[in-house]
Amino acid sequence: MFHVLSARTRGRVRSRLFVALIAAWFALPVAAAQADNVVNTTFHENLLLSNPCVPADDFINLSGDTHIVITTTADASGGYRLDDHVVSHMSGVSLTTGTRYVASEHQNNRSYADPPFPATDTYTDDLHLISKGPTDNYILHETMHETVTADGTPTATVDSWRMDCAG
């Protein structure tokens, strides 16, 4: 059996249905507009740096790899959360004293990229180079820039190095 509704009743039913659909839409969990972006890259480095721990002019020939995994995750406000995992393995030899140095570091960084894009974040990672001889240890400061594009794609560049004697 079918009931025939008046035009006025049909309008109220449609209005209530519309309000219920809008309420249901806003009750749905918010999903990210796009999947995570992941960049997985390794920088192979060959550096000749002045040794700050030796009074005479001394240079250390360093080489090794810095492996970086950057994950960007979109959020509801249009920005991206960046999670970095940086693993560095370096070794080198003093050209004057012959002392060997080794470093192995694992670091995690978290940052946030707000619109407008591209957005760039700069931070410094420290590598502790351990002396395998009579000279002091030292710290190699590696400055890195991360840029996030509007689609969440990250890039990373290492553009400066600085060393301090660590004793």
N, C-alpha and C positions, 0 to 999 in steps of 0.2 A: 504494500500500500504506500503510495506517495502522498506527501503533504505539499501543498502549494503554498509558498510563502509570499507574503505581500512584498512589494518593492521596498517598503520601509524596513521590514524585517530582514530582507536580503542585504540591504545596506549595512545594518547593524552587525550582521554575521560577518560580512566582508571586513568591516572595520576591526572587529574583535580578532578575526583571523590574521589580519595584517599586523596588529599590535602583538599577537602571540608569536608570529614569525620573526618580527624585529627583536623581541625579547629572547627568543631562542638563538638567533644569530649572535647577539652580544654575550650569551651564556656559553658559547662554544669556546674551547681553549684556543688561545692565540698561537698560531704556528708561525715559524720563521718563514719569511717570503722566499728564501732560497736555502739550499743546503750549505753546510760548512765548506769553505774553501781551504785547501791545504797546500802549502808550498813546502817541499822537501828538497833542500839544496845543500851542497857541500862546497866550501871555499878551500882550495888548496893554496897555502900561503908559503912564500919564500921571502923572508925578511932579513935585512941586514940593519941591525939597530945598535945604537951606542949603548954601552953598558954603564949605567949610572953608579954601579957599586965598586968600580975600579978607578983609582985616581988618574991613571994614564989613559991615553986614548985607546979604548978597547971597543971592539965591536963583537956582537954575537950574531952568528949566522943561524937564524931560526927557520924551521920548516915544519909543516904539519897541516892538519885539517881542522876546520871549524864546520861542524854539521849543524844545520838549523832546520827545525820544523816549525812552521808558523801556521796556526789554524785561526781563521776568522769565522765568527758566528754572528749572523745578523740578529738584531733585536727589533722589538716592536716600534722603537722610536727612530728607526732609520740609521742607526749607527752599527758598529761592529766591535765585538769583543775580540781581542787578539791574545792568543796564548802561544808563547814561544818556548821551545826547548832547545837549548844551545849546548852542544858537546864539543869541546876543543881538546885536541891532543897535539902538543908541540914539543919539539926538542931542538937543541942547538948546541953549538960549541963556541967558546970564546976564542977569537982569533989570536989574542995575545997570550992568555994563560993556558989555553987548552981545556979549561973547565967545561964539563958537560952540564946542560940544564935540561930539565924535563918539566912538562906541565900537563895536567889532565883535569879538566873542569867540566862540571855539569851545572847548568844554571837554567832556571825557569823565570820567565818574565810574563807579566800580564799587563795589558793596557787597553784603552778604549779609543776608538776612532769615531769622532762626531762628524756629521756633515757640516760644511760642504766638502766634497771630495775633489781631488785626491787629498788625503790627510796624511801627515808625516809625523812620526814619533822618533825621537832620538834618545838613545840610552847608551851607557858604557858598561861593558862586561870586563871583569878583571881576571886575568890568568896569573896564577902564582907559579913562577918558574923556580924550581927547586934546584939549588946548586949541588952537584955531585962532587964537589971539591972544597977547597979552603975559602973561596969567595962567598959573599953574601947572596942570599936569595933575592929575587926582585919580582915586581909586579908589572905585568904588561897590561895596560889599559887599552881596550879596543872599543872605539866609538862606532856604533852601528845606527843606520837610519832605516826605518821601515815605513813604507808608503802603502796606503790602502786606496784602491780605486773605488769608484761608485758601485761596481758590481761585487766588491768585497775581495778582489784579488790583491794579495800582499806581495811586496817585493822587499828585499833586504840588501843593503850595501854596507860594507865596512870601509870607512874612508880615512880613519886616522888611528895612529898608534902612539902611545906615550909610555915611558917606563919610569918606575920609581924603585929605589933601593928599599928592600924590606928587612934587611938585617939578618 
